[in-house]
Amino acid sequence: MAKINANYDRLTAGYLFPEVARRAQAFVQAHPGVKLLRLGIGDTTEPLAPAVIQGLRERVERLAKVEMYTGYGDYEGELALREAICRAYAERGIRLGTDEIFVSDGAKSDSGNIQSLFSSESVVAVEDPAYPVYVDSNVIAGRCGSFDSARQGYRGLVYMPCTEQNGFFPVLPAARVDLAYLCSPNNPTGAVATRANIRRFVDWALEHRAVIIFDAAYASYIRDPELPRSVYEVPGSERCAIEINSFAKSAGFTGVRLGWSVVPNALAVEDGEPGKLNQMWRRRQSTFFNGASNIAQQGGIAALSEQGHAECQRIIDYYMDNAAIIRSALLGLGLTCYGGSNAPYVWLKTPAGMKSWDFFDKLLAETHVVTTPGSGFGPSGEGFVRLSAFGHRADIEEAAESIRTNLRLG
Amino acid sequence: MAKINANYDRLTAGYLFPEVARRAQAFVQAHPGVKLLRLGIGDTTEPLAPAVIQGLRERVERLAKVEMYTGYGDYEGELALREAICRAYAERGIRLGTDEIFVSDGAKSDSGNIQSLFSSESVVAVEDPAYPVYVDSNVIAGRCGSFDSARQGYRGLVYMPCTEQNGFFPVLPAARVDLAYLCSPNNPTGAVATRANIRRFVDWALEHRAVIIFDAAYASYIRDPELPRSVYEVPGSERCAIEINSFAKSAGFTGVRLGWSVVPNALAVEDGEPGKLNQMWRRRQSTFFNGASNIAQQGGIAALSEQGHAECQRIIDYYMDNAAIIRSALLGLGLTCYGGSNAPYVWLKTPAGMKSWDFFDKLLAETHVVTTPGSGFGPSGEGFVRLSAFGHRADIEEAAESIRTNLRLG
């Protein structure tokens, strides 16, 4: 008699984004003809860079020719791509070997799967608020208890509040934590960890032999040269941190799918000597995965070329100009918001202490702007909504104008 | 103090194919100038069909245009692709809804991940021999004990021998089994389950409320019109079976990456009403995965078009002609072999009761032909090697000729 993995039943209703989509759709059905202004999902909207398109084209044509066709690639990704990724790290003074890079179909997959390397008894800490995958993957794997409605959190999971008071970077866990997920630039708050912030967590991890899972998927949005774009800019992190990254937001690959993780050879844990976790991830990926699409990988190589990088950077600048437009509209109304300066997300404090979903509904009803309720990212996200800067300029301007004109404030 | 998932340490050394690659490379290094004749990994070698190339091209061009660019797609795959998959099933009299189809980056991912839906206490049965992913994913998830060297199998895992005596289809499990993995056409034996074979397992599963995971990744290689290409050709299976399939071998997408799974709405288990597992897989995929590459999906749509299907079928015929060449060479030497008639794999019985790895080494040394040792697929694979029919015609002929000429038989 087969039985289900009952951990799935612990998950709270609906993944956040499907629920946002459901409410938006319901609103449109109730108000036919209304044009929604979507600042909800952080989805890229601008076409791929010309150099990237050229890379994709060339790979497709190779697949059409008997002498150039290739089938299965290396589980860990094509060497040329891993070399290009290493070169990009080297430009920031970080030396990584190609055997420390694991190409995947995206940061979401790696963020969800990485927990498989660790004991089911591990105590997990997440930033609060955080991207839901860190939490949900650990719930499914059985590392969390049931959902506590009063606390709006899972029992057994350590929430590290990111609040206005601490500048949206958590204080060190007081009790035992084995795995800590950090995301910088942060989704959803748009906050970026400083070197000192990371230094503190690395020292803590080394002292307690904990592991940091560092999600740097938005690193290319950092404009302040003083802010670190990789956890490995902080020495010692190679002994305690895994980094996850992606082409989704740096090159517009949300649909093309490509990412990578770094599992350093120096990384060690209590019962795993240096190299052990690197080998385990290699085994995990070669067992559960057959490599990212070869076409996407060629696109990734092109995105990391000199021309591709410059072209992708212009698209990033475009989205960051969008962020400035959104911030300006909100600040002009006297609202309080964060992020949006080194990240494509603006973290808006709801006025008059409104609940996130209530303000989501209010924005939808009054301005037709779709956002993402902060509470969907964790209990400390309550009282905030996330606005995404991804969108065509005209749509962003229309949304900003609609907020400016139609939002009824107290 | 982080600790590792110690289940990884239960895995026996190296995934099978890396070990094959290692020995082949070592042989070449020891014998410079030798040309290896590779019949080892089942990797496609012929270029993609023209219609598929056209589909890929068109999608790349869409990504270059602001009015046609798209980012994140549906987690479960593009509707047009799921509709095309449903139409392909309908042609064989199988009615499936698009909400029962889940597109993925390949059958390997789904084969590895599907176990996550079930209780960690589940008793798992695999065909012996079997594709290693079924076993390894369950070892990592903690459903198996340590490896028993004497039995050449994991404690707690139920091995269902597929032997010459039973026509390479297993008898029903005698003891409790909750999840049974079946693969037809089988990798590695090349055997295809008959309707009666499947009927027997479906009746067993319905009686015991067990679940069948049916891997049909090689279904397009079936030429005998009497043999079922899907588990759902057997009524009742929709209440007890999940089917996994792929474009890897039907359209040459080993590197492009695309597959799908069917989790029927009617599927139910002891503690999961009909629809429950369908919803759980939806949740699993939307949590751990962000959809297959949109470019690959367009290629899949093209492969299922009338023209694409016809073109892909010609490539399949080409590989099946290869299989006939390999079979003919082996049979001509008086060797015993199976498969290769409705599957791209020939399952060769080693002469004089040689061990699989010994015969692998002998074939490599004497004929320079790389195969895959049967014992790598499970204890009942001992005494066999797998020969893959994937390859350019000239290479297949050269390998066949080398075996005919150079293999020294006692």
Contacts between the chains, C-beta under 8 A, distances in Angstrom:
chain1	res1	chain2	res2	distance
A	1	B	178	6.3
A	1	B	208	6.5
A	1	B	209	4.5
A	1	B	210	7.1
A	1	B	269	7.2
A	1	B	270	4.3
A	2	B	118	5.9
A	2	B	119	7.7
A	2	B	122	6.3
A	2	B	178	4.3
A	2	B	179	5.9
A	2	B	209	6.3
A	2	B	210	5.5
A	2	B	211	4.4
A	2	B	269	4.3
A	2	B	270	6.5
A	3	B	118	6.8
A	3	B	119	4.1
A	3	B	121	7.1
A	3	B	122	6.8
A	3	B	178	7.1
A	3	B	269	6.3
A	3	B	270	5.5
A	3	B	271	5.1
A	3	B	272	7.8
A	4	B	117	6.4
A	4	B	118	6.3
A	4	B	119	6.4
A	4	B	269	6.2
A	4	B	271	5.7
A	4	B	272	4.7
A	4	B	276	6.8
A	4	B	277	7.1
A	4	B	280	6.6
A	5	B	116	6.2
A	5	B	117	5.8
A	5	B	118	5.7
A	5	B	119	5.8
A	5	B	120	7.1
A	5	B	280	7.6
A	6	B	119	7.0
A	6	B	271	7.6
A	8	B	117	7.5
A	8	B	280	5.0
A	8	B	283	6.3
A	8	B	284	7.6
A	11	B	283	6.6
A	15	B	283	7.1
A	15	B	286	5.2
A	15	B	287	6.3
A	18	B	286	6.8
A	41	B	72	6.8
A	43	B	71	4.0
A	43	B	72	4.9
A	44	B	69	8.0
A	44	B	71	4.5
A	45	B	69	6.9
A	45	B	71	6.7
A	46	B	66	6.7
A	46	B	69	6.9
A	47	B	63	6.3
A	47	B	64	5.3
A	47	B	65	5.8
A	47	B	66	5.1
A	47	B	69	4.5
A	48	B	63	4.8
A	48	B	64	6.1
A	48	B	69	7.2
A	50	B	64	7.4
A	53	B	60	6.3
A	53	B	61	7.8
A	53	B	63	6.7
A	53	B	64	4.4
A	56	B	60	4.6
A	56	B	63	7.3
A	56	B	295	6.9
A	57	B	57	7.2
A	57	B	60	5.6
A	60	B	53	6.4
A	60	B	56	4.5
A	60	B	57	5.6
A	60	B	60	6.1
A	60	B	295	7.9
A	61	B	53	7.8
A	63	B	47	6.3
A	63	B	48	4.8
A	63	B	53	6.7
A	63	B	56	7.3
A	63	B	252	8.0
A	63	B	255	7.6
A	63	B	256	7.1
A	64	B	47	5.3
A	64	B	48	6.1
A	64	B	50	7.4
A	64	B	53	4.4
A	65	B	47	5.8
A	66	B	46	6.6
A	66	B	47	5.1
A	66	B	392	7.5
A	69	B	44	8.0
A	69	B	45	6.9
A	69	B	46	6.8
A	69	B	47	4.5
A	69	B	48	7.2
A	69	B	252	7.6
A	70	B	255	5.5
A	71	B	43	4.1
A	71	B	44	4.5
A	71	B	45	6.7
A	71	B	252	7.2
A	71	B	254	3.7
A	71	B	255	5.0
A	71	B	390	7.9
A	72	B	41	6.8
A	72	B	43	4.9
A	72	B	254	4.8
A	72	B	255	6.1
A	73	B	255	5.6
A	105	B	105	5.4
A	105	B	257	7.6
A	105	B	289	7.8
A	105	B	290	7.7
A	105	B	292	7.9
A	105	B	293	7.3
A	106	B	290	5.3
A	108	B	288	7.2
A	108	B	289	6.8
A	108	B	290	4.7
A	109	B	288	6.2
A	109	B	289	5.9
A	109	B	290	7.2
A	112	B	287	6.2
A	112	B	288	3.7
A	112	B	289	7.6
A	113	B	288	6.5
A	116	B	5	6.2
A	116	B	140	6.7
A	117	B	4	6.4
A	117	B	5	5.8
A	117	B	8	7.5
A	118	B	2	5.9
A	118	B	3	6.8
A	118	B	4	6.3
A	118	B	5	5.7
A	119	B	2	7.7
A	119	B	3	4.1
A	119	B	4	6.4
A	119	B	5	5.8
A	119	B	6	7.0
A	120	B	5	7.1
A	120	B	142	7.4
A	121	B	3	7.0
A	122	B	2	6.3
A	122	B	3	6.8
A	132	B	287	7.7
A	133	B	287	6.3
A	133	B	288	7.4
A	136	B	287	4.7
A	137	B	287	6.5
A	137	B	288	6.4
A	140	B	116	6.7
A	140	B	284	7.2
A	140	B	287	7.0
A	142	B	120	7.4
A	178	B	1	6.3
A	178	B	2	4.3
A	178	B	3	7.1
A	179	B	2	5.9
A	208	B	1	6.5
A	209	B	1	4.6
A	209	B	2	6.3
A	210	B	1	7.1
A	210	B	2	5.5
A	211	B	2	4.4
A	248	B	290	8.0
A	252	B	63	8.0
A	252	B	69	7.6
A	252	B	71	7.2
A	254	B	71	3.7
A	254	B	72	4.8
A	254	B	290	7.5
A	255	B	63	7.6
A	255	B	70	5.5
A	255	B	71	5.0
A	255	B	72	6.1
A	255	B	73	5.6
A	255	B	291	7.3
A	255	B	293	7.4
A	255	B	294	4.0
A	256	B	63	7.1
A	256	B	293	5.7
A	256	B	294	6.4
A	256	B	295	6.3
A	257	B	105	7.6
A	257	B	290	6.6
A	257	B	291	7.0
A	257	B	292	7.1
A	257	B	293	4.5
A	257	B	294	7.8
A	269	B	1	7.3
A	269	B	2	4.3
A	269	B	3	6.3
A	269	B	4	6.2
A	270	B	1	4.3
A	270	B	2	6.5
A	270	B	3	5.5
A	271	B	3	5.2
A	271	B	4	5.7
A	271	B	6	7.6
A	272	B	3	7.8
A	272	B	4	4.7
A	276	B	4	6.8
A	277	B	4	7.1
A	280	B	4	6.6
A	280	B	5	7.6
A	280	B	8	5.0
A	283	B	8	6.3
A	283	B	11	6.6
A	283	B	15	7.0
A	284	B	8	7.7
A	284	B	140	7.2
A	286	B	15	5.1
A	286	B	18	6.7
A	287	B	15	6.2
A	287	B	112	6.2
A	287	B	132	7.7
A	287	B	133	6.3
A	287	B	136	4.7
A	287	B	137	6.5
A	287	B	140	7.0
A	288	B	108	7.2
A	288	B	109	6.2
A	288	B	112	3.8
A	288	B	113	6.5
A	288	B	133	7.4
A	288	B	137	6.5
A	289	B	105	7.8
A	289	B	108	6.8
A	289	B	109	5.9
A	289	B	112	7.7
A	290	B	105	7.7
A	290	B	106	5.3
A	290	B	108	4.7
A	290	B	109	7.2
A	290	B	248	7.9
A	290	B	254	7.5
A	290	B	257	6.6
A	291	B	255	7.3
A	291	B	257	7.0
A	292	B	105	7.9
A	292	B	257	7.0
A	292	B	293	7.9
A	293	B	105	7.3
A	293	B	255	7.4
A	293	B	256	5.6
A	293	B	257	4.5
A	293	B	292	8.0
A	293	B	293	4.3
A	293	B	295	7.0
A	293	B	296	5.3
A	294	B	255	4.0
A	294	B	256	6.4
A	294	B	257	7.8
A	295	B	56	6.9
A	295	B	60	7.9
A	295	B	256	6.3
A	295	B	293	7.0
A	295	B	295	5.3
A	295	B	296	7.1
A	296	B	293	5.3
A	296	B	295	7.1
A	390	B	71	7.9
A	392	B	66	7.4
